[in-house]
Amino acid sequence: MATRFASVDEVVQRLRGVDYLADATIAGVVFLADRLEKPVLVEGPAGVGKTELAKALSRSTGSRLIRLQCYEGLDEAKALYEWNYKKQLLRIQSDREHETAWADVESDIFSEPFLLTRPLLEAIRAEEPIVLLIDEVDRVEIETEALLLEVLSDFQVSIPELGTIVGTQRPLVVLTSNNTRELSEALKRRCLYLHIDYPDLEREKDIVRVRVPEIDDELAEQVARVVRSIRELELKKAPSISETIDWARTLLYLGTSEISPEIIGETLHVLLKYQSDILKARKELVPAGDTP
């Protein structure tokens, strides 16, 4: 069995090499997922780096990223495979003109040239190293979750017209969930569990320094402190890590060396995406005389 990481420390270092700061818990789960060949189910609030973890693993291991974006109504045809019906119909019409026997037509149209490969089948058939990202798995129906469970358990798929296709290697699989619904116990049993929350002050400061290298240490700490105080408010949507990074870059573009109430009031729209949240944060963080 080929492994991607020799140790937990190597996970930390290689992820840091692609600007993803993983703590010991994240690195430990990734290391075990690699050794045990088990999927990782990553839960946590939106914007904490769940999807970015899969992308960073892809970059740090030189693996191709295959992403299945989940949504309500996702079915087998969009997740696994489907037949190219338009192309099949054209071939049937052509064969009729040449009076081809139906048995020959059928064997022809249900062959590889007419197969449309979707993300799960693409990952199963891949020969190169793969990171498979099943993003926002909590958005699919129970029936589709059962399909995912079957594929992840055996890493093979049966296509009636072609037979069973068995994966030649196990990709590193990352499933993400925003906890919009409870996932089945069966799915959870087959995964290693990882919860990612908003980072603490020091880690968010470090993330800002890594992703915005031009920023100085003092301003990075001010950014992390202000964002942390905003997240403590009752908001419709708290600032994500990516929005923290955008705000840090915004402050640099504005030539800001120190965060003032006025600057906070002028740039809250970078951190918050609902007017009600902006008004609430402005009321709590910006003195009345400094409101723009």
Kinemage of the C-alpha trace (Angstrom):
@kinemage 1
@onewidth
@group {chain A} dominant
@subgroup {mainchain}
@vectorlist {calphas} color= white
{ca met a 1} P 0.000 0.000 0.000
{ca ala a 2} L 1.503 3.309 -1.099
{ca thr a 3} L 1.187 6.032 1.519
{ca arg a 4} L 1.322 9.754 0.949
{ca phe a 5} L 2.671 10.897 4.323
{ca ala a 6} L 5.376 9.401 6.533
{ca ser a 7} L 4.219 11.130 9.713
{ca val a 8} L 1.778 13.637 11.188
{ca asp a 9} L 4.524 16.263 11.158
{ca glu a 10} L 4.989 15.706 7.424
{ca val a 11} L 1.286 16.388 6.890
{ca val a 12} L 1.652 19.693 8.743
{ca gln a 13} L 4.747 20.703 6.778
{ca arg a 14} L 3.449 19.741 3.341
{ca leu a 15} L 0.119 21.491 3.902
{ca arg a 16} L 1.969 24.555 5.148
{ca gly a 17} L 3.972 24.413 1.927
{ca val a 18} L 0.750 25.142 0.029
{ca asp a 19} L -0.347 27.827 2.538
{ca tyr a 20} L -2.779 25.675 4.538
{ca leu a 21} L -2.087 25.846 8.264
{ca ala a 22} L -3.226 22.560 9.783
{ca asp a 23} L -3.278 22.024 13.537
{ca ala a 24} L -2.346 18.702 15.143
{ca thr a 25} L -5.926 17.395 15.018
{ca ile a 26} L -6.374 18.066 11.305
{ca ala a 27} L -2.967 16.634 10.462
{ca gly a 28} L -3.552 13.563 12.630
{ca val a 29} L -6.859 12.706 10.965
{ca val a 30} L -5.384 13.185 7.478
{ca phe a 31} L -2.439 10.937 8.351
{ca leu a 32} L -4.708 8.166 9.646
{ca ala a 33} L -7.064 8.495 6.651
{ca asp a 34} L -4.084 7.933 4.372
{ca arg a 35} L -2.845 4.898 6.352
{ca leu a 36} L -6.261 3.313 6.958
{ca glu a 37} L -7.556 4.170 3.456
{ca lys a 38} L -10.730 5.641 4.932
{ca pro a 39} L -12.678 8.749 3.877
{ca val a 40} L -12.615 11.833 6.082
{ca leu a 41} L -15.927 13.453 6.980
{ca val a 42} L -15.213 17.109 7.733
{ca glu a 43} L -17.955 19.055 9.499
{ca gly a 44} L -18.092 22.620 10.752
{ca pro a 45} L -19.557 26.039 9.988
{ca ala a 46} L -19.307 27.476 6.492
{ca gly a 47} L -16.077 29.239 5.689
{ca val a 48} L -13.640 27.493 8.042
{ca gly a 49} L -11.569 25.773 5.332
{ca lys a 50} L -13.251 22.382 4.865
{ca thr a 51} L -13.230 22.479 1.073
{ca glu a 52} L -9.864 24.196 1.081
{ca leu a 53} L -8.407 21.233 3.007
{ca ala a 54} L -9.175 18.896 0.093
{ca lys a 55} L -7.707 21.378 -2.385
{ca ala a 56} L -4.581 21.747 -0.248
{ca leu a 57} L -4.196 17.966 -0.008
{ca ser a 58} L -4.414 17.781 -3.781
{ca arg a 59} L -1.721 20.431 -4.235
{ca ser a 60} L 0.572 19.100 -1.502
{ca thr a 61} L 0.534 15.522 -2.821
{ca gly a 62} L 0.554 16.324 -6.532
{ca ser a 63} L -2.785 14.542 -6.911
{ca arg a 64} L -5.594 15.420 -9.275
{ca leu a 65} L -8.641 16.868 -7.543
{ca ile a 66} L -11.996 15.421 -8.577
{ca arg a 67} L -14.942 17.277 -7.058
{ca leu a 68} L -18.528 16.140 -6.699
{ca gln a 69} L -20.547 19.203 -5.710
{ca cys a 70} L -23.633 17.962 -3.897
{ca tyr a 71} L -27.024 19.615 -4.190
{ca glu a 72} L -30.664 18.767 -3.664
{ca gly a 73} L -31.776 16.544 -6.530
{ca leu a 74} L -28.339 15.077 -7.277
{ca asp a 75} L -28.875 11.569 -8.618
{ca glu a 76} L -26.893 8.598 -9.902
{ca ala a 77} L -26.732 9.998 -13.428
{ca lys a 78} L -24.950 13.152 -12.243
{ca ala a 79} L -22.801 11.466 -9.601
{ca leu a 80} L -21.736 8.213 -11.324
{ca tyr a 81} L -22.473 7.960 -15.024
{ca glu a 82} L -25.115 8.226 -17.706
{ca trp a 83} L -25.436 7.298 -21.351
{ca asn a 84} L -25.174 9.891 -24.084
{ca tyr a 85} L -28.743 9.469 -25.322
{ca lys a 86} L -28.480 11.990 -28.172
{ca lys a 87} L -25.408 10.273 -29.540
{ca gln a 88} L -27.063 6.873 -29.139
{ca leu a 89} L -30.149 8.063 -31.005
{ca leu a 90} L -28.060 9.330 -33.901
{ca arg a 91} L -26.262 5.999 -34.103
{ca ile a 92} L -29.573 4.084 -34.025
{ca gln a 93} L -30.920 6.217 -36.892
{ca ser a 94} L -27.747 5.645 -38.872
{ca asp a 95} L -27.815 1.890 -38.278
{ca arg a 96} L -31.462 1.702 -39.330
{ca glu a 97} L -30.560 3.228 -42.658
{ca his a 98} L -28.004 0.477 -43.100
{ca glu a 99} L -30.420 -2.183 -41.811
{ca thr a 100} L -28.064 -3.231 -39.025
{ca ala a 101} L -29.294 -6.042 -36.765
{ca trp a 102} L -30.632 -4.791 -33.393
{ca ala a 103} L -28.240 -7.013 -31.411
{ca asp a 104} L -25.316 -5.304 -33.114
{ca val a 105} L -26.857 -1.879 -32.597
{ca glu a 106} L -27.410 -2.550 -28.900
{ca ser a 107} L -23.861 -3.764 -28.284
{ca asp a 108} L -22.606 -0.721 -30.154
{ca ile a 109} L -24.564 2.024 -28.393
{ca phe a 110} L -23.906 0.624 -24.909
{ca ser a 111} L -20.137 0.836 -25.212
{ca glu a 112} L -17.396 3.167 -23.989
{ca pro a 113} L -17.766 5.856 -26.689
{ca phe a 114} L -21.338 6.498 -25.506
{ca leu a 115} L -20.596 6.573 -21.760
{ca leu a 116} L -20.605 9.939 -19.951
{ca thr a 117} L -18.373 9.602 -16.903
{ca arg a 118} L -19.327 11.606 -13.808
{ca pro a 119} L -17.089 12.410 -10.792
{ca leu a 120} L -17.482 9.167 -8.795
{ca leu a 121} L -16.856 6.880 -11.758
{ca glu a 122} L -14.035 9.142 -12.907
{ca ala a 123} L -12.361 8.710 -9.507
{ca ile a 124} L -12.855 4.928 -9.577
{ca arg a 125} L -11.314 4.601 -13.023
{ca ala a 126} L -8.421 6.987 -12.436
{ca glu a 127} L -4.952 5.487 -12.549
{ca glu a 128} L -3.079 8.541 -11.267
{ca pro a 129} L -3.203 9.728 -7.607
{ca ile a 130} L -6.554 11.309 -6.808
{ca val a 131} L -8.118 13.418 -4.069
{ca leu a 132} L -11.892 12.977 -4.275
{ca leu a 133} L -13.870 15.855 -2.764
{ca ile a 134} L -17.555 15.200 -2.060
{ca asp a 135} L -18.588 18.712 -1.136
{ca glu a 136} L -21.617 19.583 1.049
{ca val a 137} L -22.800 15.987 1.316
{ca asp a 138} L -25.531 17.086 3.754
{ca arg a 139} L -27.417 18.682 0.835
{ca val a 140} L -28.284 15.379 -0.896
{ca glu a 141} L -31.256 13.137 -0.178
{ca ile a 142} L -30.973 9.913 1.807
{ca glu a 143} L -31.176 7.815 -1.392
{ca thr a 144} L -28.142 9.548 -2.887
{ca glu a 145} L -26.303 9.253 0.400
{ca ala a 146} L -26.870 5.472 0.206
{ca leu a 147} L -25.340 5.499 -3.291
{ca leu a 148} L -22.285 7.333 -1.981
{ca leu a 149} L -22.051 4.829 0.856
{ca glu a 150} L -22.033 1.891 -1.555
{ca val a 151} L -19.347 3.410 -3.752
{ca leu a 152} L -17.132 4.432 -0.831
{ca ser a 153} L -17.425 1.012 0.802
{ca asp a 154} L -16.337 -1.110 -2.176
{ca phe a 155} L -14.905 1.544 -4.476
{ca gln a 156} L -16.438 -0.156 -7.443
{ca val a 157} L -19.520 0.318 -9.569
{ca ser a 158} L -21.594 -2.065 -11.644
{ca ile a 159} L -22.737 -0.873 -15.052
{ca pro a 160} L -25.210 -3.465 -16.363
{ca glu a 161} L -24.123 -3.062 -19.981
{ca leu a 162} L -20.363 -3.074 -19.255
{ca gly a 163} L -19.940 -5.085 -16.056
{ca thr a 164} L -18.278 -4.171 -12.759
{ca ile a 165} L -15.579 -1.511 -12.771
{ca val a 166} L -13.230 -1.853 -9.807
{ca gly a 167} L -10.921 0.914 -8.676
{ca thr a 168} L -7.225 0.163 -9.044
{ca gln a 169} L -6.253 2.468 -6.164
{ca arg a 170} L -7.901 4.219 -3.245
{ca pro a 171} L -7.987 7.977 -3.556
{ca leu a 172} L -7.872 10.234 -0.544
{ca val a 173} L -11.571 11.029 -0.020
{ca val a 174} L -12.817 14.143 1.753
{ca leu a 175} L -16.530 14.662 2.430
{ca thr a 176} L -17.627 18.046 3.754
{ca ser a 177} L -20.807 18.937 5.622
{ca asn a 178} L -22.234 22.208 6.934
{ca asn a 179} L -24.547 20.329 9.339
{ca thr a 180} L -27.757 21.336 7.575
{ca arg a 181} L -29.091 17.850 8.301
{ca glu a 182} L -28.002 14.782 10.248
{ca leu a 183} L -26.025 12.291 8.165
{ca ser a 184} L -26.705 8.562 8.474
{ca glu a 185} L -24.865 6.500 11.060
{ca ala a 186} L -23.820 4.111 8.293
{ca leu a 187} L -21.982 6.880 6.438
{ca lys a 188} L -20.364 8.186 9.602
{ca arg a 189} L -19.152 4.692 10.570
{ca arg a 190} L -17.185 4.388 7.355
{ca cys a 191} L -15.422 7.718 7.773
{ca leu a 192} L -12.910 9.261 10.081
{ca tyr a 193} L -14.517 12.298 11.672
{ca leu a 194} L -12.995 15.760 11.738
{ca his a 195} L -14.633 18.915 13.046
{ca ile a 196} L -13.105 22.207 11.952
{ca asp a 197} L -14.198 25.339 13.770
{ca tyr a 198} L -13.166 28.945 13.417
{ca pro a 199} L -9.484 29.265 14.353
{ca asp a 200} L -8.346 30.761 17.618
{ca leu a 201} L -6.763 34.203 17.653
{ca glu a 202} L -3.150 33.115 17.167
{ca arg a 203} L -3.926 30.637 14.400
{ca glu a 204} L -6.048 33.122 12.459
{ca lys a 205} L -3.277 35.681 12.816
{ca asp a 206} L -0.810 33.109 11.423
{ca ile a 207} L -3.182 32.331 8.547
{ca val a 208} L -3.371 36.031 7.686
{ca arg a 209} L 0.437 36.314 7.778
{ca val a 210} L 0.837 33.301 5.478
{ca arg a 211} L -1.880 34.271 2.973
{ca val a 212} L -1.086 38.005 3.040
{ca pro a 213} L 2.711 38.042 3.470
{ca glu a 214} L 2.950 41.824 2.975
{ca ile a 215} L 1.060 42.503 6.202
{ca asp a 216} L 3.032 43.214 9.376
{ca asp a 217} L 2.597 41.298 12.604
{ca glu a 218} L 0.788 44.076 14.477
{ca leu a 219} L -1.845 44.703 11.794
{ca ala a 220} L -2.392 40.950 11.347
{ca glu a 221} L -3.140 40.653 15.056
{ca gln a 222} L -5.553 43.604 14.931
{ca val a 223} L -7.362 41.958 11.998
{ca ala a 224} L -7.690 38.680 13.875
{ca arg a 225} L -8.956 40.426 17.021
{ca val a 226} L -11.603 42.466 15.212
{ca val a 227} L -12.856 39.460 13.240
{ca arg a 228} L -13.010 37.416 16.422
{ca ser a 229} L -15.108 40.113 18.125
{ca ile a 230} L -17.459 40.238 15.104
{ca arg a 231} L -17.962 36.468 15.214
{ca glu a 232} L -19.096 36.755 18.836
{ca leu a 233} L -22.145 38.752 17.693
{ca glu a 234} L -25.418 37.049 16.769
{ca leu a 235} L -25.179 37.263 12.992
{ca lys a 236} L -26.885 35.603 10.040
{ca lys a 237} L -23.451 34.722 8.666
{ca ala a 238} L -20.182 35.123 10.536
{ca pro a 239} L -17.060 36.133 8.568
{ca ser a 240} L -15.254 33.193 6.972
{ca ile a 241} L -11.493 32.785 6.946
{ca ser a 242} L -11.409 33.765 3.274
{ca glu a 243} L -13.274 36.976 4.151
{ca thr a 244} L -10.730 37.674 6.890
{ca ile a 245} L -8.005 37.372 4.262
{ca asp a 246} L -9.927 39.634 1.866
{ca trp a 247} L -10.306 42.216 4.626
{ca ala a 248} L -6.584 42.112 5.422
{ca arg a 249} L -5.793 42.725 1.747
{ca thr a 250} L -8.377 45.528 1.636
{ca leu a 251} L -6.708 47.283 4.552
{ca leu a 252} L -3.345 47.093 2.792
{ca tyr a 253} L -4.803 48.471 -0.448
{ca leu a 254} L -6.237 51.375 1.552
{ca gly a 255} L -2.844 52.054 3.087
{ca thr a 256} L -4.067 51.261 6.603
{ca ser a 257} L -1.410 50.622 9.232
{ca glu a 258} L -3.769 50.643 12.210
{ca ile a 259} L -7.432 49.695 12.417
{ca ser a 260} L -9.647 52.535 13.600
{ca pro a 261} L -13.414 52.562 14.223
{ca glu a 262} L -13.792 54.637 11.074
{ca ile a 263} L -11.930 52.072 8.968
{ca ile a 264} L -14.043 49.269 10.441
{ca gly a 265} L -17.236 51.141 9.570
{ca glu a 266} L -16.090 51.807 6.002
{ca thr a 267} L -15.007 48.225 5.243
{ca leu a 268} L -17.519 46.005 7.073
{ca his a 269} L -19.062 45.069 3.712
{ca val a 270} L -15.918 43.042 2.971
{ca leu a 271} L -16.458 40.873 6.054
{ca leu a 272} L -20.252 40.732 6.200
{ca lys a 273} L -22.727 39.956 3.444
{ca tyr a 274} L -26.065 40.884 5.041
{ca gln a 275} L -27.113 44.482 5.701
{ca ser a 276} L -28.647 43.469 9.044
{ca asp a 277} L -25.266 42.012 10.096
{ca ile a 278} L -23.430 45.136 8.956
{ca leu a 279} L -25.777 47.379 10.961
{ca lys a 280} L -25.453 45.186 14.045
{ca ala a 281} L -21.645 45.090 13.847
{ca arg a 282} L -21.477 48.817 13.199
{ca lys a 283} L -23.633 49.475 16.243
{ca glu a 284} L -21.491 47.235 18.475
{ca leu a 285} L -18.018 48.129 17.189
{ca val a 286} L -18.186 51.661 15.849
{ca pro a 287} L -18.935 54.623 18.164
{ca ala a 288} L -21.863 56.733 16.944
{ca gly a 289} L -19.630 59.690 16.100
{ca asp a 290} L -17.452 57.532 13.850
{ca thr a 291} L -20.243 55.969 11.789
{ca pro a 292} L -19.645 56.727 8.086
